[in-house]
Amino acid sequence: MSTLNNYEDELNEILDENEESLIHYDPTWKIDSLELAVWADEKIHEKEVKIAEVEKVANSNIEALKVKIEKLEAWKTEATNKDKNEITFFKEHLHLYHRKMIEKETMENEELKAKGKKEKKISKTIKLPHRDLTCKAQQPAILINGKEPSKAKEDSELLAFVKENSPEFIKTKEEVEWGEYKKKLKTTVVDGKLTYVDETGSKLDFITLQELGDKYDWKQKKD
């Protein structure tokens, strides 16, 4: 397998920068003989071989890069894992400290309120050098039979209740199983055109058959 340092050299050996053909820019050029057809077939073969060689070199280096990336990812995880765990540890204790402070201030305010004194402002935010500790009220999480609403759209109990009480909120999707339905249809020639008709022979004007003409391709020969 080629190394990452020399794959460009390998590709440059395969590619001939001076070979670019201007034939396809010439609108007057055409194949008008068997000899030219053979020549064009050979050119296609040469290009296919070159493409295969380029892809082989590129893919081998892609695999080498993947291995290198995997090693870097593993090293990154290992090198940062300890610090990330310690960040989590310190975060938990910062939040615990903040929670206890709010609990303490809340109790002090209850005592002040009982004495008819003015309550103090709760420390919802604590400013630190690199971050602010914040405490905000959250909206209650909605659960439908223990599932988030986005994952409970097909919950049987929810569906039954909404169908019974608010059916306008039930979403239905109508679509034709064309592959199966087409088997029931027939084709016939009408006014010189192939046309779909239903089981009774009635013409289906909304279904048309667009003539595409002959398809020209080539069948690759095995070397």
Buried (B, 14 or more C-beta within 10 A) or exposed (E): EBEEEEBEEBBEEBEEEEEEEEEEEEEEEEEEEEEEEEEEEEEEEEEEEBEEBBEEBBEBBEEBEEEEEEEEEEEEEEEEEEEEEEEEEEEEEBEEEBEEBBEEBEEEBEEEEEEEEEEEEEBEEBEEEEEEBEBEEEEEEEEBEEBEEEEBEEBEEBEEEBEEEEEEEEEEEEEEEEEEEEEEEEEEEEEEEEBBBEEEEEEEEEEEEEEEEEEEEEEEEEE
